[in-house]
Amino acid sequence: MMLHALVQGLISQKTRVAEMVDLITAGCIAVLLCGSAMAGEKTEFRDVPGWAKAAVWYQIFPERFRDGDRANNPEVRDILGAWPPDTPVVWDRSSWTGDWYSLQPWERIGGKGFYYRAQQRRYGGDLKGIIDKLGYLQNLGITAIYLNPLFESPSAHKYDATMYHHIDNNFGPDPEGDRRIWVKEDPADPLTWRWTSADSLFLHLIREAHARGIRVVLDGVFNHVGRTFWAFVDVQKNGPGSRYRDWFMVKSWDDPATPENEFDYVGWNGVKDLPQLNRDSANLAIGPRKHLKAIVERWMDPDADGDPSDGIDGWRLDVADMVPLGFWREFRGWARHINPDAYLTGEVWWEDWQNDRMYNAEPWLRGDVFDAVMNYRWAREACRFFKDRERRITASEFDRRLKKFRDDYREQVNYGLMNLFDSHDTDRLGSMIVNVDSRYDHAGGPTDNPAYDVRKPTTQELQTQKLMVLFQMTALGAPMVYYGDEAGMWGGDDPDDRKPMLWSEFAYANESSHPFGKSRADDVDAFDQDLFDYYKEAIALRRSLLALSLGTFTTLTTDDKADVYAFLRSHGSAHVAVVFNNGTQEHTVVIKLPKGAKAAGWRVRFPRAIAGTLGLRQKIVVPAKSGVVLEAIAR
């Protein structure tokens, strides 16, 4: 979601989250024993799905990943209803390979500036583009993809749904034909729903991904909708007489007799473009709940035949901490009833932005709500250790914080957490490294920080990125790559983190413009094959060593003076040692197994350039800002 609104919302939510935790603690046993009152189904408590523990995730922002079908590209009517509210006098699709900050002629009209007009840009990314690049993802080593919202919406980000029961028509092959299908349906009645060309293509994407061993998870935005959402449109039109008046948090109705009384409602974090679904402290209102149950069933078992293999493999739930836990418990029952292996992960931000204190996501991870969360908590501390200078934490402090995180959650949860560095809600990893000592997801772009540097990372900074990626692929938890990081993409927070994907077959214009007209050196914008190869090798390493996915975690070394950190991942008799030299000088490290572990020696597995064998207790020289991975040789 939009960063400024997210921050404001988290500040206002501090008290509510604390009250929720107290309430959950007091009534935990009673709640866990309750079934789903509406669905009549018992809440299922299962462990984190096994496939999710071994997953290597890839997050795709669909509108910016790949334009596979130019015939379905949006027209100006397709963007109406999204922010900003004005209709451009002239409008055109944006160039996939253009200079990101350079304004097109139509964007200069009115002098609104880059960050206003960027929200009206459309680049034409679609489902066919994703299908066409499944081979690319398979080659990279990806086993699961998380797709930002796909449902019909006028925006580029799709967090303002028009409807949940159809994929956006501009993502499919026949936008106009899909419109004709919509008007024949009653969106409130699932019995009238049909499958559009976009829906069918998405189901084809699922089949193609599954055939390649890739799971598919959708972004579920069930806290709020867009102003074009069919039920909200009816409320706007019919006022108190609408059948859906109880779906939304209406504060006042329009009264022509009293001009001071106008239609007003609660928007997510005060954003009127995102009307919030009605709820009480325990659950969403009954109307939205019934509708959302039908949505879950539609996309998790499209044929309604009891076989979920043709449906999505789970959900990422947007702004999950702002939705009553009672709804998520019910939601879990729906999903697990359809597919016992469904994976549920929440967007739970738990930082007190004012006091810089950390909370954990434990209330959502007790086994009755989610399997995981997007692990921003982990990302923040990794950035503090690997990239920062003045704000850097020591190896021992980094290790202490990681242990604290592991201890906060049930053991199985730690294996399925989405370990990411960046996403559509943060500046990109490369730009985080460029802007050293920036607080994680604070002032992560030129709009909030005039000193924010928009340039491309240097070779030295890319070395830091590589080191962080090696940590991501060897740490406890499931790694997630944000689209294009492996290709060398950089950029600040929304919308600069949502540039069109870099592809090796395209020639891109240099980035020479600045959003506020400042001078800057030209940056070559091109697919970074060397960085891609590093990601691919690191991912292959993780997938080839089961201990890196399922193994226990033991600290081996925390050398604060040398800035060296090492740990051991063990699974049965298999042991993998991972050593990071985060310092500016090479360092010699002695590797040894803990007491009780048996091996005949060590084999260097990463990097391949120094592959070889070592004795059981041997020294290894680790270059500055580099990592080494060793596998114990069985006796």
LOTI-724632 format. One record per residue: x, y, z of N, C-alpha, C in turn. Coordinates in pm, whole numbers, plus 50000, padded with zeros to 5 digits. Layout:
<pts>
XYZXYZXYZ/...
</pts>
This chain:
<pts>
500834988150000500005000050000500875012450000/500235024049987500975036449981501665039050114/502945042650108503775043450227503285053650328/502925065750282502565076050380501325072050458/500385065750391499165061550460499475050250556/500385041350518500755030350604501355035250734/502265044950725502905050250844501875056650936/500995064950879499965071350960499085060951028/498765050550956497895040351011498545032851125/499845029951111500525022651217500615030751345/500805043751332500845052251450499505051651523/498435052651446497115052651507496725039051559/497355028351508496985014951546497715009951670/498675017551724499485012751834498625007851950/497705016151992496865012752107495975000852074/495385000851954494454990251917495144976751913/496374976251858497094963651851497384958451991/497784967352083498064963052219496814957552286/495664964152262494414959252320494034945652261/494294944052132493984931352068494804920052128/496104922652151496974912352208496464908352346/496084918152429495564915152563494304906652553/493424910352460492174903152444492424888752400/493354887152307493664873752258494234865152369/495154870852448495774863352556494734858652657/493804867552691492794864352790491834853652741/491494853952613490484844652564490994834352468/492294831852469492914823352368492314809352365/492184802952482491724789152484490304788052430/489464797552473488064797152428487974798952278/488774808052226488734810752081489214798852002/490274792252049490844781151975489874769351969/489014768152068488074757152069486824759751987/486654772351946485454775951872485574771551726/484474767251669484434764551527484074777151453/484024776151321483584787451241482074788551250/481604799151317480174800351343479374801451215/479934808551115479174810850994479254798850900/480474793350885480664782850787480274769150840/480174767950973479854755051030481004745351017/482224750450998483394742050980484334744151096/484964733451140485884734151251487174740751205/487694750151285488964756351252490054745651255/490874744851151491884734451141493244739951186/493894732551274495214736451322496224726851264/496904731251165497914722951100499234730451104/500294722951086501594729151085501784737350958/502864744950953503214752350833503394742350719/502774744450603502914734850493504374731950462/504664719150441506054715250417506664722150298/505874724050191506434730250071506874744550097/506164751450189506494765450217507814766850291/508204756650368509474757350440510664756650343/510444749750232511534748250134511394757950016/510454767250024510174776049910511264786549891/511464790049765512204802049728511214810949654/510844821949718509754830549670510244841149572/509314845349487509564856349394508304864749390/508414877449424507254886349424507154893749292/505944893349233505714899749104504664910749118/505004922549071504054933649057503574932948912/502384927248886502014923048749502084933848643/501654946048675501604956448572502994960448523/504024956448595505384960748560506324949148531/505804937048522506704925648504507004922748357/505964921648276506184918548134504914921148055/505034928447946503924930747854503964919647749/503134909547767503134898347674502114899647564/501164909147579500074910447481499724925247469/500184931647365499934945947350498484949047313/497754939147270496364941547231495464944347351/495914940747471495064942747589495484954847673/496404963047620496934974147699495834983947740/495944989547860494904998647911494695010847823/493465015647826493105028347766492785038147878/492575050647846492375060647951491155057348035/490135051247978488935047948057489235037548164/490285029748141490615019148237491255024448365/491735036848363492395042248482491475051348563/490265053848512489345062948581488795056348707/488765063748814488325058548942489455056049038/490695056348987491875055049072492425068949103/493305069449203493985081949232495145083649135/495375096049085494675108549111493345109349036/492435117849082491055117449033490825124048897/491775131948847491495139148722491655130048602/490965133448494491095126248368492085133748279/493205127448243494175134348159493565139048028/493925151147988493445156347860493975147747746/495225144047757495875134947662496525123947745/496535111647696497125100647772497635090147675/498725083447716499275072847632499985062847722/500085050647675500835040547748502305044647756/502925041747869504315045647890505275035647827/506445040847789507455032547724508135023447826/508145010347799508755000747890510245003547910/510905008447810512365009947814512805024447830/511875033347863512205047547873512915051348001/513445063448006514055069348125512945071448228/513065065148342511985064448441511445078148481/512305087548512511855100548564511535110648454/511775107048329511525116348220510025117348194/509505129548196508075131548174507745131148025/506695123747992506195123647855505435136647829/505205140047703504485152647675503155153947748/502355143147752501055144247820501215146247970/502335141248025502555142448170502965156648210/503415164548114503825178248146502635187848153/501505183648096500335192348094499835194748237/499675207048273499165210348406500225212048512/501475208348480502575210348574502425202848706/501825191048702501585183448825502845176748880/503825174348795505065168148841505055153048831/506245147348850506445132948829505595124548921/505615127149052504985118049146503455118349140/502905128449079501455128649053501155120348928/501875123248821501595116648694502015101948694/503005098448776503465084448778502345074948815/501395079648898500285071048938499305068748822/499375076948719498505075148603499185067248491/500425063748511501145056048410500655041548406/500635036048284500405021848267501415016848164/502035005448197503074999948110502644987248036/501534981348076500984970247999501354956348045/501964955048162502254941648212500974933548224/501064920448198499844912148194500174897648226/499144889348225499314875248259500134867748155/499934870748029500724863947926502204866747946/502524879147988503924882348014504504873648125/503704871048228504174862348337504344848048286/503354843248212503434829648158504664828048069/504914838247985506064837647894507384836747969/507424841648094508674842148169508734832048284/507824822448284507924811848385509224803948370/509674802348246510954795648223512114803348285/512044816548277513064825048340513094822648491/511904822148552511824820048696512304806148734/511964796348653512414782748678513934781948668/514504788548570515964788948554516644795648672/516014805948726516554812848843516514803948967/515564794648971515444785549084514244788149171/513314796349123512144800049201511174788249211/510584786449331509614775649351508234780749392/508094793749417506804799349455506764814049417/505634818649365505504832749332504344838649410/504574850649458503534858649523503194869949428/501934870449386501474880549291500764891749365/501204904049346500444915449394499054914849331/498074922449382496674920449342496454919449192/495614909949155495244907649015493804911348986/492994913349089491564915249068491264928649002/490134929148933489734941048856489824953648940/490474963748883490734976248956491214986648856/490954999548882491415010048790492855014348811/493495010348921494855014948951495895005548893/497145009948900498245001148859498554990948967/498334994749094498694985749204497594975849240/496344979049206495194970049224494804967749370/495204976349460494764975149599493404981849622/492804986749516491484993249522490504985449434/490124973749478489364964549395488014970149350/487664967449225486334969649171485474957249194/486124945749188485474932949218486564922849247/486214912749327487154902149362486964889649277/485834888449211485544875849144486024875448999/486714886048955487294886048821488714891748823/489564885548743490904890948718490764903348632/491614913148653491554925648578491554922848427/490624929048356490454925948214491664930048130/492444939748175493644943648100494814934148123/494634924348211495634913848228495334901848137/494144901848076493734890647991493704894247845/493284884847759493384886747614492224894147550/491094896047621489904901847558489214911447654/489774923347677489174932647774487724936047744/487394938347618486034942447585485064930847604/485474919047565484624907347587484384904747734/485374907247816485204905447960484184915448016/484204927547965483214937448009481794932747979/481604926547865480274921847829479804910847923/480734902947973480374892548069479994898648203/480724908848247480434915048377478984919548388/478494926248282477174932548291476054922248295/476324909748265475304899448269475234892548404/476094896548496476174890048626475564898548736/475214892048844474914898848969476114896149059/476954906249083478184903749160477914898549301/476684900649352476344895649485475954880949484/475734875149366475244861449356476254852749282/477014844449353478024836049288477464826649182/476174823549190475584814549091475534820948952/475644834248945475614841148816477004843748760/478024841048838479394844148795479824834748682/480484840548586481054832948475482564834648476/483234827748385484694829048373485014837748252/485714848748277486134857648169487404852448104/487814858847996489064854847930490254856948022/490214867648103491304870248197491324859648306/490144855948357490064845348457490654832348402/490254828848283490704816248223492204816248200/492744827648160494184828348139494924827148272/494354832548379494984830948508494994816348551/493904809248528493874795048561494894787348478/495094791948355496144785848271497524788848329/497714800848379498994804248444499254794748561/498224792248642498394783148755498834769348706/498184764348602498544751048549499974750848500/500364761348426501714761848373502764762948485/502444770848588503364772248700503494759048775/502374752548802502404739748873503174729248795/503064729548664503784719948581505294721748593/505714733848631507144736648649507564735748796/506654731148881506984730049022506954743249096/506164752849045506094766149105504704768249164/504634771449292503364774449358502954788949330/501664791649345501134805049316500304809849434/500644821449487499914827449598499434841249556/498174844349588497564857049551497534866749668/497564879549637497404890249735495914892149761/495504889749885494114891849922493944904749998/493234914249939493044927550000491614928050051/491424923850175490084921950229489784931250346/490604941350364490334951650464489534963050403/489744965650275489124976950207488984973850060/488244982149991488024980749847488294994449782/487974995549653488085008349585486725015149575/486745027749538485485035049524484645029749407/485265022349317484525016349205483995002449239/484224997749361483744984449400482214984049388/481694973549331480284972849293479334975749410/479634970449527478734972649641478824987049691/480024992749686480165006649731479505016249633/479555013149503478865021249403477365021349431/476825009849470475405009049502475075017349626/475945017249725475745025249846475775040049813/476715043949727476785058049686475505062249613/474965053249533473795056449452472505056449535/472325046349619471045044249686471035048249833/472185052149884472225056950022471735046650121/470955050950223470465041650325469595030550270/469095032250148468255022050087469045010950020/470355011850018471175001749952471164988650030/471144977549957471244964350021472584962350090/473574970850055474934969050103475344979950202/474354986650258474654997850348475484993350467/475324980650510476044975650626477414969850590/477784970550465479084965450422480204975350455/479854987850475480884998250488480665006250616/481685013450655481665020950780481215035250750/479895036750730479305049650691479185058450816/479705070550805479635080050917478435089350904/478035092550782476865101050761476375099050618/475045100950600474425099550469474145113350411/474145113950281473855126550213472385130350234/472155142850273470795147750295470635160850221/469945160850105469795173150025469165184550103/468355181250203467685191750281468635198850374/469695192150410470695198350500472065196950434/472495207250362473735206350285474965202650369/474895205450499476065202250581476215187150604/475135179650580475175165050596475445158550461/476665154050441477065147550317477495133150345/477465125350242477885111250253479345110750296/479585103950406480945102750457481145088650512/482345083850504482625070050541484085068950583/484425057550641485795055050684486575049150568/487695055450535488625050050438489835044550511/490495034950449491695029150512492705040250543/493025041650672493965052050716493555065950669/492255068150655491755081150614491755083450466/492195073650387492255075050241490875071850184/490175081850133488815080050084488745071449958/489845069949888489855061349770489745046649808/489895043449937489915029649983488885027550094/487585026950060486555024950162486795012150242/486715013250373487015001950459485764993550482/485924980450476484804971350500484384972150647/483104970750671482554972150806482974960350893/483144963151022483544952951116483244957451258/483324947851351483364951551492484704946551545/484844945651675486144941851731486474927151706/485464919151669485674904751657485734899551515/485074906451418484994900851284484514911551187/484614908351057484004916750955482494914750959/481774924050899480314923150892479914910850813/478724905850839478264893350779478204893950627/477804905350568477714906350423479044904250354/480074912150388481384909950327481934895950355/481674890550474482204877350506481634866650413/480354866950389479754857150298480344858450158/480504870850115481054873149982482494868149973/483294871050075484694867150072484854851950081/483954845250149484014830550151483844825150009/482924831049933482734826749794483964829749709/484634840749739485854844349666486954834149694/487124830449820488134820449856487864807349783/486614803249780486264790749713486504791549562/486214802949503486354804449357487794802749313/488724808749387490104808749340490954797149395/490454790749501491204779349555490734766049498/489504765449449488994753349384488084757449270/488664762149160487874768049051486804758748995/487074745648991486104736248936485074731949040/485274735949164484364732249273484144717149278/485224709549254485114694949249485814688149366/486254696249463486944690549577488424688149554/488924691049435490354689649402490944703549387/491764707949484492284721649479493524723349391/493934712949319495184713649244495134723649129/493914727449086493794737148977493634751349030/493724753149161493564766349222494854771749278/494774783449337495944789649397496364781749521/497604783649563498184775949672498144783349806/497544795049807497464802349932497254817149910/497374824650020497104838950017498154846650095/498474858350044499164868550122498084878750155/497874881450284496754889850328497244903750362/496674913350291497104927350300496654933750431/497474943050482497244950450608496524941750711/497074929850732496384919750811496184923750956/497064931951009496944935751150495794945451173/495174950651067494074960051082492704953251067/492724940351043491494932651029491304924351156/490084923351210489884915551333490394901251319/491034896551425491594883051424490514872451405/489314875451452488224865851434487954862751288/488084872751203487884870351060488984861451005/490234864051045491334856150991491234841651038/490744839351160490554825551204489524818451116/488454825651087487424820150999487984817850859/488744827450811489364826650679490264814350670/491044812050775491924800350777491114787450765/489974787050835489124775150825488634772850684/488234783550614487784782150475488904776650388/490074782850399491194779350311491674765050336/491844761550464492364748250494491334737250469/490074740750474489034730950439489134727350291/489444737050209489594734650065490914727750035/491974732850093493314727650064494124727050194/494294715350253495034714250379496474719150370/497014720350247498384725350228498424740050190/497314747150203497294761350169498184769150265/498874778950210499814787250286499204801050304/499174805850427498624818950459499694827450525/499974838850464500974847850522500394861950528/500684868950636500094882050658501094893350643/500574904650598501364917050603501124923150741/502044920450831501924925350968503144933750999/502944946751004504004955951045503824958351194/504864956351271504724956751417505664966651482/506104976151408507044985951464506294998051517/506685002651635506195015351688507035026251624/506475032551521507255041851439507695054151520/506975057451624507315069351701508485066951797/508465055251862509455052651967510535042851925/510445037951802511475029151747511615016351830/510515011751885510534999151958509944988251869/510364976051894509934964951810508924956151882/507834952951814506904942851860507054930751769/506504919451811506584907951722505194903951675/505164894951579503904891151515503304878651576/503724875051696503324862551758501804860451766/500994870651796499544868151802498944862851672/499574865551561499074860851433499654847151395/500594842051477501364830251438501264819051541/500134818151608499954807851710499404794851653/499134794751524498634782651460497174783351422/496484794051464495064795151433494764806551336/495794813851293495584825151201496444823251077/497704827151083498584826150967499694815950990/500304811550878501494803250885502754811650895/502664824050845503864832350838503464846850824/504434855450828504294869550794505434873350700/505254884450631506364890150555507364895350658/508564890050657509474891750770510284904750761/509574916050764510234929150762511104931050887/510714924950994511484925851118512904920551097/513004909251031514294903150997515064912050899/514364917550802515004925950700515664938150762/514974944350854515504956450917516844953850984/516924942851060518164940051132519284935751038/518944928350932519964924750834520554937050767/519704946950739520204959450682521114966650779/520754966450906521584973151008522984966851013/523064953751000524354947051012525174947950883/524554945350769525324943950646525594957050573/524664966550575524834978150488525164991150560/524744992350686524905005250754526335007550803/526625020150831527935023950885527765029751024/527225041951032527045048151163525995040751245/524995035151183523915028151253524165013151262/525315008651219525584994251212525564987951351/525014975951357525074968051480526184957651464/526744953151575527844943551573527324929651540/528274920751510527904906951480527204900451600/527704903051720527094896951838525704902551863/525504915551839524184921351857523224916351749/523714914951629522904909451520522444895351556/523364887251605523044873651644522034873451759/522184882551854521264883251968519854886451920/519734895851827518414899651777517774888351697/518574881451617518024870151541517514859251636/518244856751741517804846851839516504851251905/516404864051937515184869251996513994866751902/514184869051775513114866851678512714852051676/513714843151672513414828851668512654824551793/513044829951906512414826152032510984831452044/510664841851968509324847651976508244838951914/508644830051823507664822351747507804807351773/506744800151741506824785651744507894781051646/508534769851678509674765251599509324763851451/508174757851420507834755451281507584768451205/507124778551275506844791251208508104797151148/509224796151220510464802351175510894797551036/510544785151002510964779650873510134785150757/508934789650785508074794250677507954809250662/508614817050750508554831550740509124836250607/508484846350548508964851950421510124861550449/511334856850429512514865150452512804873550328/512434886150336512624895250224513494906950269/514084913750174514754926450202513884938250159/513204936550047512414947649991511154942249928/510274951449892508994947749832508424960049764/507174959049722506494970449661506224981549762/506474979049891506224988749996507484995050054/508634992049998509904997650047510745002249928/511825009549956512785011749849513494998549821/514064997449703514714985049663516034983249738/516444970549748517644967149822518854974949772/519044975749640520194983049587520194997549631/519025003849634518945017849675519065019349826/518635009349902518895009750047520385010250074/521145002549997522595002050017523235015249973/522755021049865523265034049821523025044549930/521845044449987521475054250089521795048550227/523075047450252523575041050373523065048250497/522785040550602522335045650731520905050950729/520195048850620518775052550621518015042550706/517035047350782516215038350862515335030150770/515155017650805514415008650719512985013650698/512625015450571511295019950530510895033250594/511855041750615511595055450659512235064950558/511475074350507512005084250412512805077150303/512175067050243512875058850146512775063450003/512635076449981512575081549846512635096649844/512755102549727512915117149716511735125149770/510535119549770509385127249818509475129849968/510025120650042510125122050188511515126150234/512485124950146513865127850184514565134750067/514685147850071515315155149959516745150649931/517405144850031518795140350011518865126149956/517725119849934517735105949887518425105149751/519375096149739520175094649618519525084449526/519145088749405518425079949312519355072549217/520655073849235521595067949139521655052749149/522325046949051522545032649042523615028249142/523505016549202524555011749292525875009549218/526965011849290528295009349235528624994549245/529744990749185530204976849193530424972749339/531004981649418531234978749559529914976949634/528944985249602527634984049668526914971349625/527104967349500526514954749455527154942849526/528424944249566529064933649643528374931949779/527974943149838527214942449963525874935649939/525224938849827523964932249794524164917149781/525234913049716525504898849701525684892149837/526404898649926526624892950058525304891350132/524434901250119523134900450185522264889450123/522364887549994521614876949927522094863249975/523404861649993523914848950044523374846350184/523314856650266522714855050398521244851050387/520524857650297519104854650277518894840050238/519764834750153519594821150102520104810450198/520754814350305521284804550400520654805850538/519894816450562519314819050693518084810250717/517644809950841516434802750878515214810550831/514374804450749513234811350689513274810150539/512144812650474512024811050329512354824150257/513394824550173513794836950108512804841450002/512624854649990511754860249887512494871349813/512534870249681513184880049594512114888949533/512304902049542511394911349477511794912549331/510804911849243511084911049100512124921349056/513114916648982514104925548923515324928349009/515284925149138516484927149219517644919049162/517314906949115518344898249059518854903448924/518124912548863518514918148733519244931348747/519364936348870520064948948893519174961048903/517884959248928516994970648941517224977949073/517034990949069517154999149189516025009449187/515825016449299514785026649304514305029049446/513785041049470513245044649600511875038449623/511225042949730509915037649766508885041249659/507685035749676506565037549583506495051949531/506485053749397506385043649291507715039249231/508835044349284510125041649221510575027249235/509955019849327510245005649341509424997149246/508645003549159507724996449069508024999648922/509285000848891509685003348753509424990848667/509344992648535509234980948447510454971948461/510214959148460511264949048476512344950548370/513584948448413514714948148320514814934348257/514794934048124514964921448051516204922247963/516894911247953518164911147879517964913647731/516784910647677516554912247533516164926547494/516004935447591515614949147560516784958747579/516794969447499517754980347516517014991847583/517514996347696516855006647777517575019947765/516815030747774517415044047779518165045647911/519225053547909519925056548034519005064448127/519175062648256518465071048352519295083648374/518785094748324519505107448336518655118348397/517365115548419516455125648474516325123948625/515855134548689515595134448833514165139148854/513455133448953512035137148969511815151849000/512825158549057512685172649090513635181449009/514085176148895514875184048802516325186048841/516815179048941518215180448981519115173748877/520335178448870521285172448776521795159248833/522085149848746522635136948787523395131048669/524325122448701525075115648596524195104848533/524465101848406523725091348338524025077748403/522965069948426523125056348476522655046648369/523515037148334523155027248234522135017648294/521005016548230519925007848277519924995348190/520394984348243520504972148164520494960048257/520074948848204520054936348279521464932948325/521624929848453522934926948512523124911848517/523784906448417523954891948408524784886448523/525814893748564526664889148673525854887848803/525014897748832524204897148953523184885848944/522584884148827521634873248807522304859848834/523514858048781524234845448799524524842948947/524804853649022525074852149164523804847549237/522674854149209521404849949268521124835349234/521294831849109521004818249064521864808049138/523144811149154524044801849223523674800749371/523344811949434522984811749575521674804149597/520704805949506519444798649516519664783749496/520494780149397520794766149372521464759849493/522324767349559522974762449680521934759049786/521004768249808519964765749909519154753249875/518794751949752517934740749713518684727449713/519994727849699520774715449694521144710249833/521064718749934521434714950070520204715850160/519644704350193518404704050269518554711050404/519764710850459519984717250589519694732250585/519834738550468519594752950458518104756250461/517264746650427515814748850432515214743850563/515644731950606514984725350718515874723550840/517114727950831518054725350939517904734551059/518434729951171518504738251292519544749251272/519564758751363520454770251352521304771051479/522624771251461523544772451573524594783051541/524804792451629525824802751607527214796551625/528114799551534529494794851543530454805851586/530324817751525531274828551551530574842051547/530874850551642530504864651637531734872751676/532494876451577533734884051598533444898751569/533174906551674532794920451654533934928851600/535154925751639536304933651593536524931951444/536444919551396536674916851253535404918151170/534244919551237532954920151169532664907151095/532904896051165532704882751108531574875751184/530724869251107529584862051164529494848551095/529334837951174529234824451117528204816451194/527494807751122526514799051187526504785551118/525864775751185525784762051137524314758451118/523994752651003522664747050978522824731750973/522054724851056522184710251066520834703551046/520864692750969519664684850946520074670150950/519724663351058520184649751077521704649651088/522344641551005523814640751006524454650650911/523644658850842524174668650747524424681950819/525564688050793525924700750855526474710250750/526014722750754526484733050661526904745150743/528154749350725528684761150793528674772950697/528224784450745528144796450663528914807550733/529864813450662530754823550720530624836550641/530404847550713530294860750651531384869750705/532174875050612533124885550648532504898750603/531934905750698531264918350668532194930250679/533484927350706534464937950723535094942350593/536004951850605536684957550488538034951150461/538444941350544539704934250526539434919250525/540264911650450540104897250453540394892050593/539804880750625539944875450761540024860250756/540864854650841541004840150850540114834850961/539314825150927538344819651020538604804751037/538544799951161538684785651189537274779751199/537044769351120535734762851117535824749751194/534914747651286534874734951359533424731451391/533174718651401531854713751436531634715051587/530394717051628530114717051772530254702951828/530324701751960530484688852025529334679451987/529694667151960528694657151926528484655151778/528824665151698528674663951552529884656651494/529624648051395530694640051338530854643051190/532114643851146532414645851005533894643050982/534234640650856535634637850821536354650350774/535644660950750536254673250700535184682150641/535634692250565534714701850507534934702850356/533844704950285533904707250141533344721250115/534124729650044533654743050010532604741849900/531394746849929530304746349832530024759749765/530454770449830530194783749774531274793249826/531834801649738531594802349592532334791349518/531884788349400532504777749322533954780749289/534304793549289535664797449251536714791949346/536334788949471537314783649566536914769749614/536154762549531535714749249570536904740449603/536764732549707537834723649750537464717349882/538414709949942538154703350069539114708250174/538654707650299539454711750415539424700550518/540344701350612540314691950722539164695050816/539074687050922537964688751016538054701751093/539254706051123539434718751193540494726551116/540064734451021540994741150931540664756050922/541674763550881541494777850861541084780550717/540224790450701539854794650567539894809850560/540494814950454540594829450435539354834350361/538654843650423537434849150364537694863550324/537594866750195537834880550152536844890350214/537184903250208536304913650261534954913250188/533904916250263532534916750209532224904350125/532514892850182532294880250110531814869650208/531294858950151530834847850232531294834650175/531404824750262531804811350222530844801350287/530464791250211529584780750261530304767450249/530344759950359531034747150363530084736250406/530234724650345529424713050379530304702750448/529844697650561530604687350632530624674450551/531804668050541531954655450469531694644050566/530754635550532530404624550621531564614950636/531684609150754532734599150779532434586250706/
</pts>
